[in-house]
């Protein structure tokens, strides 16, 4: 370790002096250990401040990017913005009992305002693009996600195995989501009340052995249930305690899968979108295994100077050219539209950029909670 402080220099001198006088390896090693501890402790606050500033700047850049191109945001991008916005808002609740940095809070307050204005400005364009889809998923876009944060760290994951089934029926999944949100229209043309579900939906969303976007969509179903307070309704299909157990089970498996995507230093470009979706959905629920410093530093590297997230792979560019409305399928399996991409300015991707904003905002909240 290289010491750059006067304290480290003094202790280096002491080590040499003591070793000459006593000539014992034991004393020399003990003094060296003290030196290493002092150097490490002195540099920890500096590293924390550096990471906090990087996170704030990255979240600001992402918010400013979406604000500059709100007419081209798709529903996927709005979902990411609303999830991230909810995390930023809840930082202020967390800081009611903490002595948080006021300058950081001022920047976060500005970001939340930008996101709110951006989402409102984007709504008319989303409705014009696909009014039926807009009406069906409006409850997920109209307000930030404010979910209860219950910190939890998984232990003993050796026996947890990722699934392999990536099949997903888009229309069935959309119908199940709509039943929870209260936007499902029956055969008579009437809207069913929210928090309506069926055994078929419940079986679909709890089916075991799933992987990739299939299992994250299963988790998202239960997040929507919590977001719409369906777990609090008397006589509901699932209680808050049962919901938490389901979320925990799914996120254990998702974490093991995320570990397989991480190669020790980075994530393959084609898996970055999935990797961030895994971290966002489980992170906002308080599963802190996903809040790893090495992981968030990788995500920070993926962000471009414009503040967005891109994909430059040739096959994706080719599919952008041949698919209508600039959509790019990010999986070979049929998925709902949360799984589709739309190009924004500068070849930025709406879904991936929305996830990037959500991921960084989620880690920012975790970082502030654990630092103050």
C-alpha positions as a Markdown table, in Angstrom:
| # | Residue | x | y | z |
|---|---|---|---|---|
| 1 | Unk | 0.0 | 0.0 | 0.0 |
| 2 | Unk | 1.3 | 3.5 | -0.9 |
| 3 | Unk | 0.9 | 6.0 | 2.0 |
| 4 | Unk | 0.4 | 9.6 | 1.1 |
| 5 | Unk | -0.2 | 11.2 | 4.5 |
| 6 | Unk | 2.1 | 12.6 | 7.1 |
| 7 | Unk | 0.7 | 10.0 | 9.5 |
| 8 | Unk | 1.7 | 7.2 | 7.3 |
| 9 | Unk | 5.2 | 8.7 | 6.9 |
| 10 | Unk | 5.7 | 8.9 | 10.7 |
| 11 | Unk | 4.6 | 5.4 | 11.2 |
| 12 | Unk | 6.9 | 4.2 | 8.5 |
| 13 | Unk | 9.8 | 5.8 | 10.4 |
| 14 | Unk | 8.7 | 4.2 | 13.7 |
| 15 | Unk | 8.6 | 0.8 | 12.0 |
| 16 | Unk | 12.2 | 1.1 | 10.8 |
| 17 | Unk | 13.4 | 2.4 | 14.2 |
| 18 | Unk | 11.7 | -0.3 | 16.2 |
| 19 | Unk | 13.0 | -3.0 | 13.9 |
| 20 | Unk | 16.6 | -1.8 | 14.2 |
| 21 | Unk | 16.4 | -1.5 | 18.0 |
| 22 | Unk | 14.7 | -4.8 | 18.8 |
| 23 | Unk | 15.4 | -6.7 | 15.7 |
| 24 | Unk | 12.3 | -8.8 | 16.0 |
| 25 | Unk | 10.0 | -9.7 | 13.1 |
| 26 | Unk | 7.0 | -9.8 | 15.5 |
| 27 | Unk | 7.2 | -6.2 | 16.4 |
| 28 | Unk | 7.9 | -5.2 | 12.8 |
| 29 | Unk | 4.8 | -7.1 | 11.6 |
| 30 | Unk | 2.6 | -5.6 | 14.3 |
| 31 | Unk | 3.7 | -2.1 | 13.5 |
| 32 | Unk | 3.2 | -2.7 | 9.8 |
| 33 | Unk | -0.4 | -3.9 | 10.5 |
| 34 | Unk | -1.1 | -0.7 | 12.4 |
| 35 | Unk | 0.2 | 1.3 | 9.5 |
| 36 | Unk | -2.0 | -0.5 | 7.0 |
| 37 | Unk | -5.0 | 0.0 | 9.1 |
| 38 | Unk | -4.4 | 3.7 | 9.5 |
| 39 | Unk | -3.9 | 4.2 | 5.8 |
| 40 | Unk | -7.0 | 2.3 | 5.0 |
| 41 | Unk | -9.2 | 4.1 | 7.5 |
| 42 | Unk | -7.9 | 7.5 | 6.4 |
| 43 | Unk | -8.8 | 6.8 | 2.8 |
| 44 | Unk | -12.3 | 5.4 | 3.3 |
| 45 | Unk | -14.2 | 8.7 | 3.7 |
| 46 | Unk | -12.5 | 10.0 | 0.6 |
| 47 | Unk | -13.6 | 7.0 | -1.4 |
| 48 | Unk | -17.2 | 7.3 | -0.1 |
| 49 | Unk | -17.3 | 11.0 | -1.1 |
| 50 | Unk | -16.0 | 10.2 | -4.5 |
| 51 | Unk | -18.6 | 7.5 | -5.1 |
| 52 | Unk | -21.4 | 9.7 | -3.8 |
| 53 | Unk | -20.4 | 12.5 | -6.2 |
| 54 | Unk | -20.2 | 10.0 | -9.1 |
| 55 | Unk | -23.6 | 8.6 | -8.4 |
| 56 | Unk | -25.2 | 12.1 | -8.1 |
| 57 | Unk | -23.6 | 13.2 | -11.3 |
| 58 | Unk | -24.7 | 10.1 | -13.1 |
| 59 | Unk | -28.3 | 10.3 | -12.0 |
| 60 | Unk | -28.4 | 14.0 | -12.9 |
| 61 | Unk | -27.0 | 13.3 | -16.3 |
| 62 | Unk | -29.6 | 10.6 | -16.9 |
| 63 | Unk | -32.5 | 12.9 | -15.8 |
| 64 | Unk | -31.2 | 15.7 | -17.9 |
| 65 | Unk | -31.0 | 13.4 | -21.0 |
| 66 | Unk | -34.6 | 12.2 | -20.7 |
| 67 | Unk | -35.7 | 15.8 | -20.1 |
| 68 | Unk | -34.1 | 16.9 | -23.4 |
| 69 | Unk | -35.8 | 14.1 | -25.4 |
| 70 | Unk | -39.1 | 13.4 | -23.6 |
| 71 | Unk | -41.0 | 13.2 | -26.9 |
| 72 | Unk | -39.1 | 9.9 | -27.8 |
| 73 | Unk | -39.4 | 8.2 | -24.4 |
| 74 | Unk | -41.4 | 4.9 | -24.6 |
| 75 | Unk | -43.4 | 3.3 | -21.7 |
| 76 | Unk | -40.3 | 1.3 | -20.7 |
| 77 | Unk | -38.3 | 4.4 | -20.1 |
| 78 | Unk | -41.1 | 5.9 | -18.1 |
| 79 | Unk | -41.3 | 2.8 | -15.9 |
| 80 | Unk | -37.6 | 3.2 | -15.1 |
| 81 | Unk | -37.9 | 6.9 | -14.4 |
| 82 | Unk | -40.8 | 6.4 | -12.1 |
| 83 | Unk | -39.0 | 3.6 | -10.2 |
| 84 | Unk | -35.9 | 5.8 | -9.8 |
| 85 | Unk | -38.0 | 8.8 | -8.9 |
| 86 | Unk | -39.6 | 6.8 | -6.1 |
| 87 | Unk | -36.2 | 5.9 | -4.7 |
| 88 | Unk | -35.0 | 9.5 | -4.7 |
| 89 | Unk | -38.2 | 10.7 | -3.0 |
| 90 | Unk | -37.8 | 8.2 | -0.3 |
| 91 | Unk | -34.2 | 9.3 | 0.4 |
| 92 | Unk | -35.8 | 12.4 | 2.1 |
| 93 | Unk | -37.8 | 10.1 | 4.4 |
| 94 | Unk | -34.7 | 8.1 | 5.2 |
| 95 | Unk | -32.8 | 11.3 | 6.0 |
| 96 | Unk | -35.4 | 12.4 | 8.5 |
| 97 | Unk | -33.5 | 10.3 | 11.1 |
| 98 | Unk | -30.1 | 10.8 | 9.6 |
| 99 | Unk | -27.7 | 13.7 | 9.2 |
| 100 | Unk | -27.5 | 13.6 | 5.4 |
| 101 | Unk | -25.4 | 15.9 | 3.3 |
| 102 | Unk | -27.6 | 19.0 | 2.5 |
| 103 | Unk | -25.9 | 19.7 | -0.8 |
| 104 | Unk | -26.6 | 16.2 | -1.9 |
| 105 | Unk | -30.2 | 16.5 | -0.9 |
| 106 | Unk | -30.5 | 19.8 | -2.8 |
| 107 | Unk | -29.3 | 18.0 | -6.0 |
| 108 | Unk | -31.6 | 15.1 | -5.4 |
| 109 | Unk | -34.6 | 17.5 | -5.0 |
| 110 | Unk | -33.7 | 19.1 | -8.4 |
| 111 | Unk | -33.6 | 15.7 | -10.0 |
| 112 | Unk | -37.0 | 14.6 | -8.7 |
| 113 | Unk | -38.5 | 17.8 | -10.1 |
| 114 | Unk | -36.9 | 17.2 | -13.5 |
| 115 | Unk | -38.2 | 13.6 | -13.6 |
| 116 | Unk | -41.7 | 14.7 | -12.7 |
| 117 | Unk | -41.9 | 17.3 | -15.4 |
| 118 | Unk | -40.3 | 14.9 | -17.9 |
| 119 | Unk | -42.9 | 12.2 | -17.3 |
| 120 | Unk | -45.8 | 14.6 | -17.5 |
| 121 | Unk | -44.4 | 16.1 | -20.8 |
| 122 | Unk | -44.0 | 12.6 | -22.3 |
| 123 | Unk | -47.5 | 11.4 | -21.6 |
| 124 | Unk | -49.3 | 12.9 | -24.6 |
| 125 | Unk | -46.7 | 11.4 | -27.0 |
| 126 | Unk | -47.1 | 8.0 | -25.4 |
| 127 | Unk | -50.8 | 8.2 | -25.7 |
| 128 | Unk | -50.6 | 9.2 | -29.4 |
| 129 | Unk | -48.2 | 6.3 | -30.1 |
| 130 | Unk | -50.5 | 3.6 | -28.8 |
| 131 | Unk | -53.6 | 4.7 | -27.0 |
| 132 | Unk | -54.8 | 1.2 | -26.1 |
| 133 | Unk | -51.4 | 0.3 | -24.5 |
| 134 | Unk | -51.2 | 3.7 | -22.8 |
| 135 | Unk | -54.6 | 3.2 | -21.2 |
| 136 | Unk | -53.8 | -0.3 | -20.0 |
| 137 | Unk | -50.5 | 0.6 | -18.4 |
| 138 | Unk | -51.2 | 4.2 | -17.3 |
| 139 | Unk | -51.3 | 3.2 | -13.6 |
| 140 | Unk | -47.6 | 2.2 | -13.9 |
| 141 | Unk | -46.6 | 5.5 | -15.5 |
| 142 | Unk | -48.7 | 8.1 | -13.6 |
| 143 | Unk | -46.7 | 8.3 | -10.4 |
| 144 | Unk | -43.5 | 7.3 | -8.7 |
| 145 | Unk | -43.1 | 3.9 | -7.1 |
| 146 | Unk | -43.1 | 4.3 | -3.3 |
| 147 | Unk | -42.5 | 0.9 | -1.8 |
| 148 | Unk | -41.6 | 0.0 | 1.7 |
| 149 | Unk | -37.8 | -0.6 | 2.0 |
| 150 | Unk | -37.1 | -3.6 | 4.2 |
| 151 | Unk | -33.3 | -4.2 | 4.2 |
| 152 | Unk | -32.4 | -7.9 | 3.9 |
| 153 | Unk | -29.2 | -9.8 | 3.1 |
| 154 | Unk | -29.4 | -13.3 | 1.8 |
| 155 | Unk | -27.3 | -16.0 | 3.5 |
| 156 | Unk | -26.4 | -19.6 | 2.5 |
| 157 | Unk | -27.2 | -19.4 | -1.2 |
| 158 | Unk | -25.1 | -22.4 | -2.2 |
| 159 | Unk | -28.2 | -24.6 | -2.7 |
| 160 | Unk | -30.1 | -21.9 | -4.8 |
| 161 | Unk | -30.0 | -22.7 | -8.5 |
| 162 | Unk | -31.0 | -20.4 | -11.3 |
| 163 | Unk | -33.9 | -21.6 | -13.6 |
| 164 | Unk | -33.7 | -22.3 | -17.3 |
| 165 | Unk | -37.2 | -21.7 | -18.6 |
| 166 | Unk | -37.4 | -18.4 | -20.5 |
| 167 | Unk | -40.8 | -18.9 | -22.2 |
| 168 | Unk | -43.4 | -16.2 | -21.5 |
| 169 | Unk | -46.8 | -15.5 | -23.1 |
| 170 | Unk | -47.0 | -11.8 | -23.6 |
| 171 | Unk | -50.8 | -11.5 | -24.0 |
| 172 | Unk | -51.5 | -13.6 | -20.9 |
| 173 | Unk | -48.9 | -11.7 | -18.9 |
| 174 | Unk | -50.4 | -8.3 | -20.0 |
| 175 | Unk | -53.9 | -9.5 | -18.9 |
| 176 | Unk | -52.6 | -10.5 | -15.5 |
| 177 | Unk | -51.0 | -7.2 | -15.0 |
| 178 | Unk | -54.1 | -5.4 | -16.1 |
| 179 | Unk | -56.3 | -7.3 | -13.7 |
| 180 | Unk | -54.1 | -6.1 | -10.8 |
| 181 | Unk | -54.1 | -2.5 | -12.0 |
| 182 | Unk | -57.9 | -2.3 | -12.7 |
| 183 | Unk | -57.5 | -1.8 | -16.4 |
| 184 | Unk | -58.7 | -5.2 | -17.6 |
| 185 | Unk | -61.7 | -5.0 | -19.9 |
| 186 | Unk | -63.9 | -8.1 | -19.9 |
| 187 | Unk | -65.9 | -9.6 | -22.7 |
| 188 | Unk | -68.8 | -7.2 | -22.0 |
| 189 | Unk | -66.5 | -4.2 | -22.4 |
| 190 | Unk | -66.5 | -3.4 | -18.7 |
| 191 | Unk | -63.5 | -2.6 | -16.5 |
| 192 | Unk | -63.0 | -5.1 | -13.7 |
| 193 | Unk | -62.0 | -3.6 | -10.3 |
| 194 | Unk | -58.3 | -3.5 | -9.5 |
| 195 | Unk | -56.7 | -6.3 | -7.5 |
| 196 | Unk | -58.6 | -8.9 | -9.5 |
| 197 | Unk | -56.6 | -12.1 | -10.3 |
| 198 | Unk | -57.2 | -15.6 | -11.4 |
| 199 | Unk | -55.7 | -19.0 | -10.5 |
| 200 | Unk | -54.3 | -19.1 | -14.0 |
| 201 | Unk | -52.5 | -15.8 | -13.4 |
| 202 | Unk | -51.3 | -16.8 | -10.0 |
| 203 | Unk | -49.9 | -20.1 | -11.4 |
| 204 | Unk | -48.2 | -18.3 | -14.2 |
| 205 | Unk | -46.5 | -15.8 | -11.9 |
| 206 | Unk | -45.4 | -18.5 | -9.4 |
| 207 | Unk | -44.3 | -21.1 | -11.9 |
| 208 | Unk | -40.9 | -22.4 | -10.8 |
| 209 | Unk | -37.8 | -23.0 | -12.9 |
| 210 | Unk | -38.0 | -19.7 | -14.8 |
| 211 | Unk | -35.0 | -17.5 | -15.8 |
| 212 | Unk | -33.9 | -14.2 | -17.3 |
| 213 | Unk | -36.8 | -11.8 | -18.2 |
| 214 | Unk | -39.4 | -14.4 | -17.4 |
| 215 | Unk | -38.6 | -14.4 | -13.7 |
| 216 | Unk | -38.1 | -10.7 | -13.5 |
| 217 | Unk | -41.6 | -10.3 | -15.0 |
| 218 | Unk | -43.0 | -12.7 | -12.3 |
| 219 | Unk | -41.4 | -10.5 | -9.7 |
| 220 | Unk | -42.7 | -7.3 | -11.3 |
| 221 | Unk | -46.2 | -8.7 | -11.0 |
| 222 | Unk | -45.9 | -8.9 | -7.3 |
| 223 | Unk | -44.3 | -5.4 | -7.2 |
| 224 | Unk | -47.3 | -4.1 | -9.0 |
| 225 | Unk | -49.5 | -5.8 | -6.5 |
| 226 | Unk | -47.7 | -4.0 | -3.7 |
| 227 | Unk | -47.6 | -0.7 | -5.6 |
| 228 | Unk | -51.4 | -0.8 | -6.0 |
| 229 | Unk | -51.9 | -1.9 | -2.3 |
| 230 | Unk | -53.5 | -5.1 | -3.4 |
| 231 | Unk | -51.7 | -6.9 | -0.5 |
| 232 | Unk | -53.6 | -4.7 | 2.0 |
| 233 | Unk | -57.1 | -5.6 | 0.8 |
| 234 | Unk | -59.1 | -7.8 | 3.1 |
| 235 | Unk | -59.8 | -11.1 | 1.5 |
| 236 | Unk | -57.1 | -10.7 | -1.0 |
| 237 | Unk | -55.3 | -13.6 | -2.7 |
| 238 | Unk | -52.1 | -12.8 | -1.0 |
| 239 | Unk | -51.2 | -11.0 | 2.2 |
| 240 | Unk | -48.3 | -8.7 | 2.8 |
| 241 | Unk | -46.3 | -11.4 | 4.7 |
| 242 | Unk | -46.9 | -13.9 | 1.9 |
| 243 | Unk | -46.0 | -11.4 | -0.7 |
| 244 | Unk | -42.7 | -10.8 | 1.0 |
| 245 | Unk | -41.9 | -14.5 | 1.1 |
| 246 | Unk | -42.6 | -14.8 | -2.7 |
| 247 | Unk | -40.4 | -11.7 | -3.4 |
| 248 | Unk | -37.6 | -13.1 | -1.3 |
| 249 | Unk | -37.7 | -16.5 | -3.0 |
| 250 | Unk | -37.7 | -14.9 | -6.5 |
| 251 | Unk | -34.9 | -12.5 | -5.7 |
| 252 | Unk | -32.7 | -15.3 | -4.3 |
| 253 | Unk | -32.9 | -17.0 | -7.6 |
| 254 | Unk | -32.4 | -13.7 | -9.5 |
| 255 | Unk | -29.3 | -12.9 | -7.5 |
| 256 | Unk | -27.7 | -16.3 | -8.3 |
| 257 | Unk | -28.5 | -15.6 | -12.0 |
| 258 | Unk | -27.0 | -12.1 | -11.8 |
| 259 | Unk | -23.8 | -13.7 | -10.4 |
| 260 | Unk | -23.5 | -15.8 | -13.5 |
| 261 | Unk | -23.8 | -12.7 | -15.7 |
| 262 | Unk | -20.9 | -11.0 | -13.7 |
| 263 | Unk | -17.5 | -12.2 | -15.0 |
| 264 | Unk | -15.6 | -10.7 | -12.1 |
| 265 | Unk | -15.0 | -7.3 | -13.8 |
| 266 | Unk | -18.0 | -6.6 | -16.1 |
| 267 | Unk | -21.1 | -7.9 | -17.8 |
| 268 | Unk | -21.3 | -8.9 | -21.5 |
| 269 | Unk | -23.0 | -6.1 | -23.5 |
| 270 | Unk | -26.0 | -8.2 | -24.5 |
| 271 | Unk | -26.8 | -9.0 | -20.8 |
| 272 | Unk | -26.4 | -5.5 | -19.4 |
| 273 | Unk | -30.1 | -4.6 | -19.7 |
| 274 | Unk | -31.1 | -7.8 | -17.9 |
| 275 | Unk | -28.5 | -7.3 | -15.2 |
| 276 | Unk | -29.8 | -3.8 | -14.4 |
| 277 | Unk | -33.4 | -5.0 | -14.4 |
| 278 | Unk | -32.5 | -7.7 | -11.9 |
| 279 | Unk | -30.7 | -5.1 | -9.6 |
| 280 | Unk | -33.5 | -2.5 | -9.9 |
| 281 | Unk | -36.5 | -4.8 | -9.1 |
| 282 | Unk | -34.8 | -6.6 | -6.2 |
| 283 | Unk | -33.0 | -3.5 | -5.0 |
| 284 | Unk | -36.1 | -1.4 | -4.5 |
| 285 | Unk | -37.4 | -4.2 | -2.2 |
| 286 | Unk | -34.4 | -3.9 | 0.1 |
| 287 | Unk | -32.5 | -7.0 | -1.0 |
| 288 | Unk | -29.0 | -5.6 | -0.4 |
| 289 | Unk | -26.9 | -8.4 | -2.0 |
| 290 | Unk | -27.6 | -6.6 | -5.3 |
| 291 | Unk | -26.1 | -3.3 | -3.9 |
| 292 | Unk | -22.5 | -4.2 | -4.7 |
| 293 | Unk | -19.9 | -1.4 | -5.2 |
| 294 | Unk | -18.1 | -3.3 | -8.0 |
| 295 | Unk | -21.5 | -3.8 | -9.8 |
| 296 | Unk | -22.5 | -0.2 | -9.6 |
| 297 | Unk | -19.1 | 1.0 | -10.8 |
| 298 | Unk | -19.5 | -1.2 | -13.8 |
| 299 | Unk | -23.0 | 0.4 | -14.5 |
| 300 | Unk | -21.4 | 3.9 | -14.2 |
| 301 | Unk | -18.9 | 2.9 | -16.9 |
| 302 | Unk | -21.7 | 1.9 | -19.2 |
| 303 | Unk | -23.3 | 5.3 | -19.1 |
| 304 | Unk | -22.4 | 7.6 | -22.0 |
| 305 | Unk | -21.3 | 11.2 | -21.7 |
| 306 | Unk | -24.9 | 12.2 | -22.8 |
| 307 | Unk | -26.3 | 10.4 | -19.7 |
| 308 | Unk | -27.9 | 7.5 | -21.5 |
| 309 | Unk | -27.2 | 3.9 | -22.2 |
| 310 | Unk | -26.5 | 2.5 | -25.7 |
| 311 | Unk | -25.9 | -0.7 | -27.5 |
| 312 | Unk | -23.6 | -0.7 | -30.6 |
| 313 | Unk | -23.8 | -4.4 | -31.5 |
| 314 | Unk | -24.3 | -4.8 | -35.3 |
| 315 | Unk | -27.2 | -7.2 | -35.0 |
| 316 | Unk | -29.1 | -4.7 | -32.9 |
| 317 | Unk | -28.5 | -1.9 | -35.4 |
| 318 | Unk | -29.7 | -4.2 | -38.1 |
| 319 | Unk | -32.9 | -5.1 | -36.2 |
| 320 | Unk | -33.6 | -1.4 | -35.6 |
| 321 | Unk | -33.6 | -0.9 | -39.4 |
| 322 | Unk | -36.1 | -3.7 | -40.2 |
| 323 | Unk | -38.5 | -3.4 | -37.2 |
| 324 | Unk | -41.3 | -0.8 | -37.2 |
| 325 | Unk | -41.1 | 2.3 | -35.0 |
| 326 | Unk | -37.4 | 1.6 | -34.3 |
| 327 | Unk | -38.3 | -1.2 | -31.8 |
| 328 | Unk | -35.6 | -3.7 | -31.0 |
| 329 | Unk | -36.4 | -7.1 | -29.4 |
| 330 | Unk | -33.9 | -7.8 | -26.7 |
| 331 | Unk | -34.7 | -11.5 | -26.4 |
| 332 | Unk | -35.5 | -14.3 | -28.7 |
| 333 | Unk | -38.5 | -15.4 | -26.6 |
| 334 | Unk | -41.8 | -13.6 | -26.9 |
| 335 | Unk | -42.0 | -10.9 | -24.2 |
| 336 | Unk | -44.3 | -8.1 | -23.2 |
| 337 | Unk | -43.4 | -4.6 | -24.2 |
| 338 | Unk | -41.4 | -3.9 | -21.1 |
| 339 | Unk | -38.9 | -6.0 | -23.0 |
| 340 | Unk | -38.7 | -3.8 | -26.1 |
| 341 | Unk | -36.4 | -1.0 | -27.1 |
| 342 | Unk | -37.0 | 2.3 | -28.8 |
| 343 | Unk | -34.2 | 4.5 | -30.0 |
| 344 | Unk | -33.9 | 8.0 | -28.7 |
| 345 | Unk | -31.5 | 10.8 | -29.7 |
| 346 | Unk | -27.9 | 9.9 | -30.2 |
| 347 | Unk | -28.7 | 6.2 | -30.6 |
| 348 | Unk | -29.6 | 6.0 | -26.9 |
| 349 | Unk | -32.0 | 3.2 | -25.9 |
| 350 | Unk | -35.1 | 4.1 | -23.9 |
| 351 | Unk | -35.6 | 0.9 | -21.9 |
| 352 | Unk | -31.9 | 0.4 | -21.1 |
| 353 | Unk | -31.5 | 4.1 | -20.2 |
| 354 | Unk | -34.6 | 4.0 | -18.0 |
| 355 | Unk | -33.2 | 0.9 | -16.2 |
| 356 | Unk | -29.9 | 2.7 | -15.8 |
| 357 | Unk | -31.6 | 5.6 | -14.1 |
| 358 | Unk | -33.6 | 3.3 | -11.9 |
| 359 | Unk | -30.5 | 1.2 | -11.0 |
| 360 | Unk | -28.3 | 4.2 | -10.1 |
| 361 | Unk | -31.1 | 5.9 | -8.1 |
| 362 | Unk | -31.7 | 2.7 | -6.2 |
| 363 | Unk | -28.0 | 2.3 | -5.4 |
| 364 | Unk | -27.8 | 6.0 | -4.4 |
| 365 | Unk | -30.6 | 5.5 | -1.9 |
| 366 | Unk | -28.9 | 2.4 | -0.5 |
| 367 | Unk | -25.5 | 4.3 | -0.3 |
| 368 | Unk | -27.0 | 7.2 | 1.6 |
| 369 | Unk | -28.9 | 4.9 | 4.0 |
| 370 | Unk | -25.7 | 3.0 | 4.8 |
| 371 | Unk | -23.4 | 6.1 | 4.9 |
| 372 | Unk | -25.3 | 8.4 | 7.3 |
